[in-house]
């Protein structure tokens, strides 16, 4: 059984947001975009998703043009439609109308069948003090691990 192959992660998303719920969505892509993605030439750093006219659209996802794509290449930052069930889209519309919730792409991967999928999260923004708490917690855990590692060699 094949595992999913991760093409890109949005590491900043978990730092900047509290993740409430995660969805798996397909993407409407052109042939040259998928070829470029398979070479690992995509970036999710500044990307976000919006609900527009009953559809979910992702903005800011950069897919570099495919080298052999010539005239078939498209704009690297063009908005891309996400493919979800109507029931899931209705649920996401409900979430985004609530105060403070947004749609953030977490990762892009190839599933077992070789199709490009995106993990989309319903997220709530963190305040600066929340981020400091997370950093302090990670730092203390790292110190504890180092202490345990140091004591086991004695």
C-alpha positions as CSV (number, residue, x, y, z in Angstrom):
1,X,0.0,0.0,0.0
2,X,1.4,3.4,-1.0
3,X,1.6,6.3,1.4
4,X,0.7,9.8,0.6
5,X,3.7,11.9,-0.6
6,X,3.8,15.4,0.9
7,X,4.8,18.0,-1.6
8,X,4.6,21.2,0.6
9,X,3.9,22.1,4.2
10,X,2.7,25.4,5.6
11,X,4.8,25.4,8.8
12,X,3.7,29.0,9.7
13,X,0.0,28.0,9.8
14,X,0.3,26.0,13.1
15,X,2.4,28.8,14.6
16,X,-0.1,31.6,13.6
17,X,-3.4,29.8,14.1
18,X,-5.3,27.5,16.4
19,X,-6.5,24.6,14.1
20,X,-10.2,23.8,14.7
21,X,-11.0,21.3,11.9
22,X,-9.1,19.8,8.9
23,X,-10.6,18.9,5.5
24,X,-9.1,17.2,2.5
25,X,-9.8,18.9,-0.8
26,X,-8.9,18.2,-4.4
27,X,-7.6,20.9,-6.6
28,X,-8.5,22.0,-10.2
29,X,-5.0,22.3,-11.9
30,X,-3.6,22.4,-15.4
31,X,-1.3,19.7,-16.7
32,X,1.9,21.8,-16.4
33,X,1.0,22.8,-12.8
34,X,0.8,19.2,-11.7
35,X,4.1,18.4,-13.4
36,X,5.8,21.3,-11.6
37,X,4.2,20.2,-8.3
38,X,5.6,16.7,-8.7
39,X,9.0,18.3,-9.0
40,X,8.3,20.0,-5.6
41,X,8.2,23.5,-7.0
42,X,5.3,25.0,-5.0
43,X,5.0,27.2,-1.9
44,X,2.2,27.6,0.5
45,X,3.8,30.3,2.7
46,X,1.4,33.2,2.1
47,X,-1.6,31.2,0.9
48,X,-5.2,31.5,2.2
49,X,-8.6,30.3,1.0
50,X,-11.9,32.2,0.5
51,X,-15.5,31.3,-0.2
52,X,-16.7,32.8,-3.4
53,X,-20.0,32.2,-5.0
54,X,-20.5,28.8,-3.4
55,X,-17.0,27.6,-4.2
56,X,-13.7,27.5,-2.2
57,X,-10.8,29.3,-3.9
58,X,-7.2,29.3,-2.7
59,X,-5.1,32.4,-3.2
60,X,-1.3,33.0,-2.9
61,X,-0.3,29.4,-3.6
62,X,2.8,29.7,-5.8
63,X,3.4,27.0,-8.3
64,X,6.6,27.7,-10.4
65,X,6.1,27.4,-14.2
66,X,7.1,24.0,-15.6
67,X,10.4,24.1,-17.5
68,X,9.1,22.3,-20.6
69,X,5.7,23.9,-20.4
70,X,6.3,26.8,-22.8
71,X,2.9,28.3,-23.9
72,X,0.9,26.0,-21.7
73,X,2.3,27.5,-18.5
74,X,-0.2,29.7,-16.5
75,X,0.3,32.5,-13.9
76,X,2.2,31.0,-10.9
77,X,-0.1,32.9,-8.4
78,X,-3.5,32.4,-10.1
79,X,-6.4,31.6,-7.9
80,X,-7.2,27.8,-7.8
81,X,-10.5,26.2,-7.2
82,X,-10.7,23.5,-4.5
83,X,-12.9,20.5,-5.0
84,X,-15.1,19.6,-2.0
85,X,-18.6,18.1,-1.5
86,X,-21.4,20.5,-1.4
87,X,-22.2,19.6,2.2
88,X,-18.6,20.4,3.2
89,X,-18.7,23.7,1.4
90,X,-21.9,24.7,3.2
91,X,-20.2,23.8,6.5
92,X,-17.1,25.9,5.6
93,X,-19.4,28.8,4.6
94,X,-20.9,28.6,8.1
95,X,-17.5,28.6,9.8
96,X,-16.2,31.6,7.9
97,X,-19.2,33.7,8.6
98,X,-18.5,33.3,12.3
99,X,-16.1,35.9,13.8
100,X,-12.4,35.1,13.7
101,X,-12.4,31.9,11.7
102,X,-10.5,31.6,8.4
103,X,-9.5,28.9,5.9
104,X,-5.8,28.1,5.8
105,X,-4.0,25.5,3.6
106,X,-1.8,23.2,5.8
107,X,-0.2,21.0,3.2
108,X,-0.3,19.7,-0.4
109,X,0.2,16.0,-1.1
110,X,-0.3,13.3,-3.6
111,X,-2.7,10.5,-2.5
112,X,-2.4,6.8,-3.2
113,X,-3.9,7.3,-6.7
114,X,-1.4,10.1,-7.6
115,X,-4.0,12.9,-7.3
116,X,-3.0,16.2,-5.8
117,X,-4.9,17.0,-2.6
118,X,-4.8,19.9,-0.1
119,X,-5.3,19.8,3.6
120,X,-7.4,22.8,4.4
121,X,-7.9,23.9,8.0
122,X,-10.6,26.0,9.7
123,X,-8.5,28.1,12.0
124,X,-8.7,30.9,14.6
125,X,-5.9,33.5,14.7
126,X,-3.5,33.5,17.6
127,X,-2.6,36.6,19.6
128,X,1.1,37.4,20.3
129,X,0.9,36.1,23.9
130,X,-0.4,32.8,22.6
131,X,2.6,32.5,20.3
132,X,4.9,33.3,23.2
133,X,3.3,30.6,25.3
134,X,3.8,28.0,22.5
135,X,7.5,29.0,22.1
136,X,8.1,28.8,25.9
137,X,6.4,25.4,26.0
138,X,8.5,24.0,23.1
139,X,11.7,25.5,24.7
140,X,11.0,23.8,28.1
141,X,10.3,20.5,26.4
142,X,13.5,20.7,24.4
143,X,15.5,21.4,27.6
144,X,13.8,18.5,29.4
145,X,14.8,16.2,26.5
146,X,18.4,17.4,26.6
147,X,18.5,16.9,30.4
148,X,17.2,13.3,30.0
149,X,19.6,12.6,27.2
150,X,22.6,13.9,29.3
151,X,21.7,11.8,32.3
152,X,21.4,8.5,30.4
153,X,25.1,8.7,29.5
154,X,26.3,8.8,33.1
